[in-house]
């Protein structure tokens, strides 16, 4: 097999082994992330690529780009790549010690449904929201994009809506045979930035706007404005708890602006969903642990007064049966009791470690 096609063989191997990521670096062994763990391909199976071989892989991956990049001049590059009929990939090319690295995130061609992701019934209710702001939070690699795609796919199957996505790069593809339709715009190819995409969205008659991470005050303001004018806006943020997501939003604004932003959040925020991927007890798959904050009158009151933010996790737990909300630790406890994850794994990922031991009756 010529070296220019070697990367396709590696991507196919990652797909067949159920990997979430493929990691290729010059003068290093081939590695994959499987079930959350890094797995190294034995050297006798696949040799370490030298600089020329890695450069050839990059050239092969970028060969169909409208503007073929000068491989020796860029420091990083993000784009999507497809093995026809098999899988999509989110590609990231990086330079390291004047050589090249490739990180590929596998994106299934079929968007998983709520049942496949083990999402709770409250997601059916969230899918019926007509306006407001939904924040999806979690660390990199926690599956935020997959859950958002599942939510949007469910919506367009059920309702005749026009959804607009702003992605960097485009990952999942939505079919055209549903009641609703999705316009997907890629940052850098279809629109210059998330900010410009949000500005443009107001002229593109969307019912739903799905945007990537809201990183600065301008993007947050635009997302809030869209939610205030009757749109359902779904955005991602890097945070590990619902309260942390709100703190991340507030940190983008000066002290003199924060009271006004809190009022707008209290009025327009509908839900915050935070997730982690944890290894299942069987060791063969990962399962999503979810913190879900559904805004109600109590949560709204707490949002307005940051001195009460520490009470929000308890309010989420108390609203579990009525609203479908839950704290991380509450969900971790349930998964341990259901035999889905080990206690030690849950303890390591709990928000309040000592309280979790007491919660589980272990001191």
N, C-alpha and C positions, 0 to 999 in steps of 0.2 A: 504494500500500500504506500503510495507516494506520501512524503511528509506533509504536503499541503492538504491532505485529507485526513491526517492523523487526528486532528482535533475533533473531526466528526465521529471517528471511532471512539474517542474518549467520551464524548457527550453521549453517544449511544450506550456505552458501558455504564455510565453514571445512571442513565435512565433505567436500564435493565436491572441495576442493583438497588433501585429505589432510593437513590441519593437525593438530597435536597440541594447540594452544591458540589461543584467540581473545582478543584484548586490545582492549577498548573503553574509552576515557577521554573525558571531556567536553573539548571544544575541541581534540581531537587526532585525527589520522588513524587509521583502522581498521588494526589490525595483526594478523598471525597468525604463529605459529611453525610453519614447515614444514621438515622435515628438520633440525631443530635450530636453524635460523636465523630471525631475525625478518624477515618480509616485510611491507612497507607497501603497502596498497591505494592506487592512485593517486587523488588528490583529485578528478579529473574522473570517476572511477567511483563513488566514495562520498564524500560530503561529511562534514566533521567535525560530530559531533552537539553541539548546545548543551546547556545544563543541563536544560532542560525535556524534550528528546528522550531524554537519558540517563535521567532520572528516570522517564519513561514506560516505557522498556525495563525498568528495575528493577521497576516496578509490574506489568508484564506477566509477568515471570519469577516473581514471588512471589504471583501472584493466587490460586493454588490452595492456599496454605499454610493449615493449620488455624487458626493465629493470624496474620492478616495484619499484617506489621510496619509500624511507622510509619517510612517511608522517611527522613524528616528527622531521626530521633532516633538511629538505630543507626550505629555506626562501621564495622562489618563484619558479614558474614553468609555462612555456608556452607550449601549445600544441593545437592540433585541436581535435575536437570531433564531432561525427555525430549521429543524430537521423535518422536512415535509412528512406529514402524516404520523409523526412520532411525538414531538414535544417542542415547546417554545422555551427559549432561554433568555434571561436577563444577563447580558454580558458586561463585565467590567475589566478593562485592560489597564494595567498599571506598570510604571517603571520602578525598578528596584535595583540599586547598585549598577545602574546603567544596563540592566537587562530587562526582561519582560515577564510579567505575570498575568495570568488569566483566571478570573473567578466567574463561574457560570452558575446562576441560580435557575433551577429547573422550574418551569411553569407548565403545569398540565394543560393539554389542549381542551379538556372538558372541565368546566367550572364545577367544583363540588357543590352538592346541595347541603342544606342545613343538617340533615340526618348524617351524612358522611362526615361532617365536621363535629358532630355531637353538640350542636348549638341548642340552647334551651328554648322553650316555647316563646319566651318574650321576644325573640327575633321576629316571629310572625307579627307581633304587635308593632314592633319598630318599623317593619316593612310597610305598614299602613300610614306612617307619618306623612303628612302632606307638606309641612314646612318646618322651619327651625334648623338648628345646628346639631349634628351628631359628630362627636370626636372619637376617633379610633386611635388608641394609644398602645404602646408596647415597644420593646427594644427592637433593634434591627434583627431580622430573621425570626420574629415571633409569629409571623403569619398574618399580619394586619392586612396586607393586600389581598390575600386569599379570602379572608372573612368579608372584606368590603365587596369583593367581586361576587361572592355568594349572595350577599344581601342585595346588591344591585340586580343580579340575574334573577333572583326571586321576585323583585319588584316588577321588572319588565315582563315577566311571565304572567303576572297577575293584573297589571294596570296599563292602560294606554298612555304612557308618559314619554316625554323626550328627556333623556339624561345626557349630560355632557361630562366627560372625564378629562382631566388634565393629568398626564402621566409622564414620568421620566425614568425609563422609557415605557412605552406601552407594553403591558404584560399579557393579561387575559384578553381574548377576543370574544365579543358578544355576537350571537347569531341575529339574523334579520327576520326570523319567522315568529317573533313573539308579539304580544299585544303592544309592548313599548319598544322604543328604539334608543340606541346609544351612539352618540357622536364622540369619537375618541381623538384627542389632540395630544401629540407628543411634543414635550418641551425640547426646543432646539431644532425641531424639524417643521412642526406645524405652527408653533407659536414660540416667541422668544423666551418667555418666563411664565411662572405660575401667576405672578401679579398681572401681566398683560392678559393671560388667559381668563382670569377672573373679571377683568374689565370688559373683555370681549364678550364674556358669557351673557352680560346684560342685554346684548343685541342678538342673541342666538336662540331666543325663546325656549330655554330649558325649564323643565319642572324640577329637575334634580341636577345638582352640580357635585361632582366627586373630584376633589383635588388632593394632590400629594401633601406632604408636610407643610403646614403653615409655619414659616420660620421667623417672620418679622412682623412688626406692627402693621405695616401696610397690607400684607396678605391677610392678617387676622381681621383688620377693619373691613376689607372687601368681603371676606367670608361672612362676617356679621351683617353687613349691609345686604348681602344677597338673602340671608335667612330672614331679615326683617322685611323684605319686599315680597314674601310669599313663596320663596324657593325652599326646597329641602337641600341642605348643604351637608355633605359628609367630607370630613378632612382628617388627616392623620397628624399625630404629634408624638414626639419621643418622650415618653414618661412611663413610669412603672406602676402608678396608681391613679385613680380618678382625681384625687386631690392634687397629686403631682402634675397632672395634665393642666389643671386650672392654674396652678402656680407657674407652670411653664408659659402659659398665655399671659399671665399678669406681668411676668418678668420682662416681657417685650415692651412694656409701657413705663413711662415715668410716673413718679408718685402722684403728680397732679392729675394724671389721666386715669388712674386705676379705679377710682370710685365709679366713674362713668362706665368703664369697661365691665366692672362687676355687675352694674345694673343691667347692662345689655346682655351679659351672659345669663343672668338670673331670668331675664325675660325670654330669651331666644334659645338657650340650650335645651335640647330635648333629652339627650343621653350621652354618657361617656362609657365607652367599652374599652377595657384594657385587657390584654391577653399575654400569656406566656405559653410556650410549648414545652411540655415535660415528658420524659420517657415513661411509657406505661409499664406496669408491673411485669408484663410478658417480655419486655425488652425488645420487642420487634417493631413497635410503632410509637409515635408521640401523640399526646392528647393535649387539647387546649384547656388551660385554666383561665377562667374569666372573672374579672371584676366588672360589674354592670351597675352604673349609677343612672337610674331613671329619675328625671326631675319631677318632683311633686311639690306640694305647698311647703313641706318641712325643708326639703333640700333647697328650694328657692330662697327661703328665709335664711338658711345657713350660708348660701353663696353670697348674699348681700353683706354678711358680716364675717370677715376672715377670722375673727376670734372664735367662731363656731366651726371652722373647717375641720378641726380635729374630731368633731362629733359626727361628721358625714359617714365614715365607715359603719358606725353603729346604726345610723339611720338607714343605710342601705340594707343591713342585715334584718332590721325590724320590718322593712318593707318588702321582704322577699316573697311572701305568700300573696300579698296584695298587688304588688307592682312588678314582680319578677327581678327585682334588684338583688345584688349579692356582693359581699366583699370577697377579696381574693381568699382570705383565710377561711371564710365560710365555705367557699367552693372546694378548697383543698381538703377541708375536713370531710366533705361529702364524698369526694373521690377516694379518699383513704377508706372510708366506711364502706364504699361500694366495691372495694378491692381493685380499683383501677390503677392506683399508684402506691408506691411504698411510703410508709410514714416518714422515713428519713428524707426522701425526696421532697415531700410536702413541707417538712420542717425547714429544710434548707431554703425553700422558696417562699416561706411565709413572710408576710409583711411585719408581723409582730411575733418574733420567734418564741420568746418566753411565754407569751399569752397563748400561743398555739399549743405548746406542750400542755398547759393547763386545760385548754379547750378539749384536748384529746385525752385528758385524764392521765397524762404522764408528766412527772415532775423531775 
